[in-house]
């Protein structure tokens, strides 16, 4: 069964273009503004939208994404509201793929079966749950696949050829390659090393590989895009939100535009990339 994610990557492959995958936090700095940001992103050049599910203990996230999650929780964001944001987005855009990214705890608390039904009906296409290893596939991965959602797995620089088949076994949609060891937004990726790692992963799978963690500028995005099917940008976008807020941490007239402008720059950079064969 083909999902929006499958269709989008296939379409971009036909165009010879790398996907720009954007990460923003649901409810940051408030529910209404986070929806307005999401609505502006496809027009600005985002191909796939990754939406963070705020959580109090996000162990893989760097300071920028942690702060975004805390802003969202402080403004009253809940899983119910996050799914409502997706539902509202879908009223005007039925084509752009949406991936929810986060941790298992909020899904477990919500109830796995209920979450999968509600996420699917809201218009979610895929999940990235960073703290569920392949050994726990029966918890969420297999039920998600059965519900028609892509389950996207992370591969890292320390995922060797022995471990990779287990990581890829039930992965669908795309593989998210974490370009650096450490937390999100902590260092800039080395394009040469990234391209070598993507080539190695592609020996094990036909799925597209999207690269994230540490990509901040159009120049970095272009360098990564030359050897991958997708480039994921997150910390730079949540920082754009943060820098646009007033002294009370509230949204201003600049907030949506600040994020959209950065996405336009990144999209321009990626579209200028020369894809390696």
GUKOL-190320 format. One line per 2 residues: number of its first residue (from 1); for each residue z, y, x of C-alpha. Coordinates in steps of 0.001 Angstrom, whole numbers. Example, Ala and Ser with C-alpha at 12.3 -4.5 7.8 and 13.67 -1.06 7.14 Angstrom:
2
1	7800,-4500,12300; 7140,-1060,13670
// end
This chain:
277
1	0,0,0; -1110,3318,1466
3	1366,6234,1517; 784,9975,1966
5	1826,9521,5612; -771,6774,6192
7	-3462,8851,4510; -2622,12028,6420
9	-2709,10357,9849; -5964,8549,8957
11	-7521,11831,7858; -6416,13601,11063
13	-7761,10727,13150; -11155,11198,11513
15	-10963,14877,12427; -9908,14034,16005
17	-6768,16134,15533; -3095,15682,16354
19	-529,16126,13565; 2052,18889,13673
21	5281,17447,12265; 7889,20105,11464
23	11626,19546,11085; 13775,21875,8993
25	17214,21288,7506; 17541,20992,3728
27	19799,23761,2452; 19617,25909,5602
29	20614,28701,5166; 20730,27984,1407
31	18874,25672,-997; 16480,28311,-2363
33	15422,29630,1064; 14993,26143,2508
35	12576,25350,-343; 10650,28596,298
37	10379,27662,3987; 9023,24197,3102
39	6492,25723,700; 5224,28050,3465
41	4810,25360,6137; 1625,23494,5058
43	-255,26801,4787; 1041,27741,8258
45	-371,24510,9728; 2277,21790,9309
47	738,18372,8585; 3922,16384,7903
49	7283,17786,6785; 10471,16261,8146
51	13520,17376,6192; 17014,16965,7584
53	19735,15502,5370; 22853,17491,6375
55	25727,15386,7713; 29100,16294,9215
57	28790,14057,12294; 25169,14165,13543
59	25580,12423,16905; 21931,12515,18048
61	21460,16208,17262; 21784,19058,19700
63	23681,22281,18984; 20797,23956,17097
65	20293,21159,14549; 24061,20561,14253
67	24547,24263,13448; 21749,24103,10843
69	23445,21136,9166; 26793,22938,9109
71	25182,26074,7648; 23642,23923,4922
73	26882,22077,4148; 28756,25399,4160
75	26296,26710,1570; 27012,23678,-650
77	24044,21413,142; 24365,17830,-1158
79	22068,14801,-1177; 21360,15483,-4852
81	20250,19039,-3996; 18131,17767,-1080
83	16231,15415,-3391; 15886,18276,-5903
85	14276,20418,-3152; 11684,17661,-2600
87	11078,17409,-6343; 10572,21187,-6608
89	8216,21166,-3603; 6137,18418,-5234
91	5487,20582,-8324; 2960,22572,-6247
93	2036,20202,-3405; 1291,16550,-4006
95	-515,15933,-709; 1765,16909,2194
97	3811,13931,3437; 7610,14314,3364
99	10015,12374,5577; 13791,12586,5165
101	15602,12381,8488; 19269,11853,9152
103	22088,9344,9195; 23017,6340,7109
105	26414,7552,5893; 25198,10057,3231
107	22717,7453,1919; 25409,4762,1815
109	27782,7099,-52; 25028,7999,-2534
111	24271,4296,-3034; 21278,2674,-1326
113	19503,1403,-4461; 20037,4656,-6353
115	18947,6685,-3306; 15688,4737,-2921
117	14818,5093,-6613; 15649,8817,-6628
119	13927,9542,-3295; 10744,7770,-4375
121	10635,9513,-7761; 11321,12911,-6111
123	8252,12454,-3900; 9716,11320,-557
125	7276,9257,1549; 9340,8044,4473
127	12753,7823,6108; 14036,8245,9644
129	17625,7040,9886; 18667,7402,13495
131	21837,5305,13505; 20485,2075,11959
133	19168,-314,14650; 16649,-3108,13829
135	19559,-5584,13644; 20650,-3759,10455
137	17230,-3831,8733; 18610,-5486,5604
139	20894,-2489,4966; 18120,40,4280
141	14852,-604,6128; 13684,-3660,4169
143	14765,-2281,764; 12984,1017,1623
145	9756,-780,2518; 10010,-2768,-717
147	10428,514,-2628; 7157,1790,-1109
149	8668,4160,1466; 7684,4200,5126
151	10542,3414,7510; 9949,5279,10761
153	11724,4118,13870; 12613,5938,17069
155	11514,4645,20477; 13017,6262,23571
157	12392,6347,27339; 14935,3517,27632
159	13192,1269,25054; 11613,-1297,27398
161	8831,-3795,26650; 11399,-6473,25834
163	13116,-4302,23183; 9996,-2614,21782
165	8786,-5502,19522; 12185,-5516,17721
167	12025,-1739,17256; 8471,-1934,15900
169	8897,-5054,13735; 9450,-3294,10399
171	8339,204,11386; 5668,1835,9244
173	4013,5255,8846; 4322,6254,12487
175	6493,5651,15540; 8672,8586,16589
177	8834,8685,20398; 11866,10578,21678
179	10454,12223,24797; 13737,12752,26634
181	17025,10911,26971; 19771,12916,25308
183	20145,15066,22217; 17570,17094,20289
185	16371,20350,21815; 18159,19785,25135
187	15283,19790,27655; 11531,20176,27899
189	9493,16946,27963; 7266,16025,30921
191	3756,15637,29435; 2596,13132,32079
193	5555,10818,31497; 5180,11183,27735
195	1478,10223,27804; 2283,7135,29913
197	5039,6117,27474; 2780,6614,24434
199	91,4461,26069; 2695,1733,26676
201	3933,1862,23046; 370,1677,21750
203	-92,-1636,23537; 2440,-2998,21017
205	1359,-1266,17791; -1594,204,15898
207	654,2831,14300; 262,6510,15232
209	2832,7782,17754; 4441,11197,17214
211	6436,12771,20038; 9511,14932,19544
213	12735,16297,21111; 12407,19379,23323
215	9020,20749,22196; 9478,24489,21672
217	6300,26365,22514; 2597,26228,21641
219	1847,25428,25296; 4227,22438,25329
221	2898,21276,21962; -679,21416,23256
223	201,19402,26393; 1915,16679,24330
225	-863,16692,21694; -3421,15679,24316
227	-1897,12195,24480; -261,11563,21075
229	-1170,11429,17389; 1673,13746,16419
231	3954,16418,17856; 7372,16968,16251
233	9085,20359,16491; 12600,20876,15157
235	15169,22796,17207; 12800,25748,17767
237	12291,26063,13995; 15979,25868,13082
239	16633,28478,15793; 14007,30703,14141
241	16008,30377,10901; 19275,31190,12703
243	17845,34231,14482; 16559,35694,11200
245	19909,35641,9373; 22136,38655,8764
247	25644,39035,10205; 27088,37013,7318
249	24683,34150,8031; 22624,34846,4918
251	18836,34744,4606; 16899,37981,5060
253	13355,39040,4192; 12385,37851,7701
255	13648,34267,7357; 10683,32437,5796
257	8152,34475,7780; 9948,33803,11100
259	9583,30028,10655; 6022,30196,9287
261	4888,32427,12190; 6209,29983,14776
263	4493,27081,12966; 1202,29040,12980
265	1513,29461,16775; 2344,25784,17319
267	-518,24666,15053; -2926,26862,17002
269	-1717,25314,20253; -2121,21762,18955
271	-5594,22450,17543; -6652,23580,21018
273	-5630,20265,22581; -8157,17903,24106
275	-7289,14422,22837; -7375,11844,25639
277	-9476,8797,24724
// end
